[in-house]
Amino acid sequence: MTMGIDRVAVIGAGPAGAYAAHLLARAGREVTLVHRTRPLEKPCGGGVTRQALDDVPELPPIGGGRSIERTIFRAPSGREVSLEADSRERELLRIYPRRVLDAAVRRLAESSGARILEGSVASIERDGRGFRLRGEGIDAESSSWPFVIGADGIGSIVRRSLAEPLDERDTFLACGWRVEVDAAPTAILCFERRLRGYLWSFPREGEVSIGACALGSSAKPAALFERAARLADELVVDSAVPRKPYASRIPAPSSRTLRRLRVGGDGFALVGDASGLVDPLTGEGIRFAFRTARLAAESIVAGEGGPGYAERARRDVVPGLVSGARWRSVFYQPAFLEAMVALCAKRQGARRLLLDLLTGHQEYAGLLERLVGEGFQSLAACF
Ligand SMILES: Cc1cc2nc3c(=O)[nH]c(=O)nc-3n(C[C@H](O)[C@H](O)[C@H](O)COP(=O)(O)OP(=O)(O)OC[C@H]3O[C@@H](n4cnc5c(N)ncnc54)[C@H](O)[C@@H]3O)c2cc1C
């Protein structure tokens, strides 16, 4: 079943699905990318780190992004440190409206020869040696697919049909507001007491996304909306400015879950949020959407199929995320956050380290060694 995969259906045309479709079509596979056209804008901060952009060299420059050169990091006491891009990275983050980013990756897939099929998959069943898909816009397709990529996000129907769903405990709940105002190109990350998560303010074209996230069921939606509203009140003083609410979950697997997460099997691969492979500390998912898409495409082209992809993900992605999940319990402790901000105020090396974490240039694996090596014993001791 895994050798010579020449036809692939990719379900979901977010960054993961569209990028996988591009790589496979470019490698000569016949690819159908199922694109659900609603909702137009996925609830997302839209922040793409430098590392994530570097990982997709094929993606042409995308207009409509906001370049972020400064990030404010606020500890629970209210003490802040401001981190600025230096000549090395020029920008810390680029922030896109998701419809703009997703359309750009979809165009890349289309230009490589992937066929875009507007539709929504309602069911997926094994059919002899392949899979039969049903749903709006799909039913007219009579074919059986020898290989399916599930790139259909956190609620993935492909995951639910072919593997086990993610438990709510392995997710962040994220709630917030899109505030229609022009803001300075500064991102803000705030950590608060009794919040196993954080708040953010991400400015983009004509609006700011202000939100709060918390692990599992540690906070109710109303409480997160309220925390985010307080930050919005502080940053956008004019209360007449329209605010639109959004809420969604983001995969945030524990180290235990990561070790047993099923991301591929006979005839299928799960990529992006559908895989559950997302930074479990920050919820940064776009970088991992691209990364898992690449691994899946490489496994298919190499004839290793779903089991080969699962093995590549286990080797290349899971160890770093396991480290992130272990750091998570340390990171959200007020003592750690206060020590980090205090050190950043005093030492350039500590600011550099936090910048490297924010931009994705410092992986969690190796972080402890760097803390010790650079003499940040007060932080290393928290781990
Ligand atoms: C509030 C919030 C803020 C976030 N902020 C950031 C951030 O700033 N930076 C970052 O890196 N990550 C962020 N994330 C995470 C990020 O949004 C995801 O990790 C990323 O979108 C994953 O990409 P994906 O392609 O796997 O899935 P998605 O982007 O969710 O795309 C899945 C696609 O599949 C489609 N689909 C779903 N079901 C079906 C179906 N049955 N049939 C056909 N199509 C289907 C959907 O319509 C969608 O187009 C945030 C998430 C949330 C909720």
The ligand as an SDF file (V2000), in Angstrom:
LIG
                    3D

 53 58  0  0  0  0  0  0  0  0999 V2000
   -6.9310   32.1480   18.6860 C   0  0  0  0  0  0  0  0  0  0  0  0
   -5.7460   31.4870   18.0330 C   0  0  0  0  0  0  0  0  0  0  0  0
   -4.5750   32.2000   17.8300 C   0  0  0  0  0  0  0  0  0  0  0  0
   -3.4830   31.5890   17.2020 C   0  0  0  0  0  0  0  0  0  0  0  0
   -2.3770   32.3490   16.9440 N   0  0  0  0  0  0  0  0  0  0  0  0
   -1.3380   31.7780   16.2910 C   0  0  0  0  0  0  0  0  0  0  0  0
   -0.2170   32.5740   15.9270 C   0  0  0  0  0  0  0  0  0  0  0  0
   -0.1880   33.7850   16.1330 O   0  0  0  0  0  0  0  0  0  0  0  0
    0.8270   31.9500   15.3040 N   0  0  0  0  0  0  0  0  0  0  0  0
    0.8200   30.6000   15.0290 C   0  0  0  0  0  0  0  0  0  0  0  0
    1.7980   30.0930   14.4980 O   0  0  0  0  0  0  0  0  0  0  0  0
   -0.2500   29.8450   15.3410 N   0  0  0  0  0  0  0  0  0  0  0  0
   -1.3350   30.3980   15.9420 C   0  0  0  0  0  0  0  0  0  0  0  0
   -2.4340   29.6490   16.2090 N   0  0  0  0  0  0  0  0  0  0  0  0
   -2.4460   28.2390   15.7610 C   0  0  0  0  0  0  0  0  0  0  0  0
   -2.6820   28.1910   14.2620 C   0  0  0  0  0  0  0  0  0  0  0  0
   -3.8560   28.8920   13.9450 O   0  0  0  0  0  0  0  0  0  0  0  0
   -2.8120   26.7400   13.7760 C   0  0  0  0  0  0  0  0  0  0  0  0
   -1.8180   25.9480   14.3760 O   0  0  0  0  0  0  0  0  0  0  0  0
   -2.6800   26.6490   12.2610 C   0  0  0  0  0  0  0  0  0  0  0  0
   -3.7360   27.3320   11.6390 O   0  0  0  0  0  0  0  0  0  0  0  0
   -2.6810   25.1900   11.8030 C   0  0  0  0  0  0  0  0  0  0  0  0
   -2.7770   25.1260   10.4000 O   0  0  0  0  0  0  0  0  0  0  0  0
   -3.5330   23.9040    9.7200 P   0  0  0  0  0  0  0  0  0  0  0  0
   -3.3780   24.0960    8.2580 O   0  0  0  0  0  0  0  0  0  0  0  0
   -3.1000   22.6400   10.3380 O   0  0  0  0  0  0  0  0  0  0  0  0
   -5.0530   24.0520   10.1670 O   0  0  0  0  0  0  0  0  0  0  0  0
   -6.0910   25.2160    9.8740 P   0  0  0  0  0  0  0  0  0  0  0  0
   -5.4190   26.4900    9.6630 O   0  0  0  0  0  0  0  0  0  0  0  0
   -7.1110   25.1040   10.9490 O   0  0  0  0  0  0  0  0  0  0  0  0
   -6.7360   24.7910    8.4800 O   0  0  0  0  0  0  0  0  0  0  0  0
   -7.5900   23.6970    8.3850 C   0  0  0  0  0  0  0  0  0  0  0  0
   -8.3970   23.8680    7.1170 C   0  0  0  0  0  0  0  0  0  0  0  0
   -9.1970   22.7090    6.9510 O   0  0  0  0  0  0  0  0  0  0  0  0
  -10.5070   23.1090    6.6140 C   0  0  0  0  0  0  0  0  0  0  0  0
  -11.4210   22.0330    7.0230 N   0  0  0  0  0  0  0  0  0  0  0  0
  -11.7670   21.6820    8.2700 C   0  0  0  0  0  0  0  0  0  0  0  0
  -12.6210   20.6550    8.2380 N   0  0  0  0  0  0  0  0  0  0  0  0
  -12.8030   20.3550    6.9290 C   0  0  0  0  0  0  0  0  0  0  0  0
  -13.5820   19.3810    6.2480 C   0  0  0  0  0  0  0  0  0  0  0  0
  -14.3550   18.5170    6.9320 N   0  0  0  0  0  0  0  0  0  0  0  0
  -13.5490   19.3440    4.9050 N   0  0  0  0  0  0  0  0  0  0  0  0
  -12.7700   20.2240    4.2060 C   0  0  0  0  0  0  0  0  0  0  0  0
  -12.0090   21.1550    4.8030 N   0  0  0  0  0  0  0  0  0  0  0  0
  -12.0400   21.2240    6.1510 C   0  0  0  0  0  0  0  0  0  0  0  0
  -10.7250   24.4150    7.3560 C   0  0  0  0  0  0  0  0  0  0  0  0
  -11.7640   25.1590    6.7760 O   0  0  0  0  0  0  0  0  0  0  0  0
   -9.3610   25.0660    7.1840 C   0  0  0  0  0  0  0  0  0  0  0  0
   -9.2720   25.7620    5.9800 O   0  0  0  0  0  0  0  0  0  0  0  0
   -3.5520   30.2300   16.8160 C   0  0  0  0  0  0  0  0  0  0  0  0
   -4.7320   29.5100   17.0130 C   0  0  0  0  0  0  0  0  0  0  0  0
   -5.8220   30.1360   17.6050 C   0  0  0  0  0  0  0  0  0  0  0  0
   -7.0880   29.3480   17.7970 C   0  0  0  0  0  0  0  0  0  0  0  0
  1  2  1  0
  2  3  1  0
  2 52  2  0
  3  4  2  0
  4  5  1  0
  4 50  1  0
  5  6  2  0
  6  7  1  0
  6 13  1  0
  7  8  2  0
  7  9  1  0
  9 10  1  0
 10 11  2  0
 10 12  1  0
 12 13  2  0
 13 14  1  0
 14 15  1  0
 14 50  1  0
 15 16  1  0
 16 17  1  0
 16 18  1  0
 18 19  1  0
 18 20  1  0
 20 21  1  0
 20 22  1  0
 22 23  1  0
 23 24  1  0
 24 25  2  0
 24 26  1  0
 24 27  1  0
 27 28  1  0
 28 29  2  0
 28 30  1  0
 28 31  1  0
 31 32  1  0
 32 33  1  0
 33 34  1  0
 33 48  1  0
 34 35  1  0
 35 36  1  0
 35 46  1  0
 36 37  1  0
 36 45  1  0
 37 38  2  0
 38 39  1  0
 39 40  1  0
 39 45  2  0
 40 41  1  0
 40 42  2  0
 42 43  1  0
 43 44  2  0
 44 45  1  0
 46 47  1  0
 46 48  1  0
 48 49  1  0
 50 51  2  0
 51 52  1  0
 52 53  1  0
M  END
$$$$
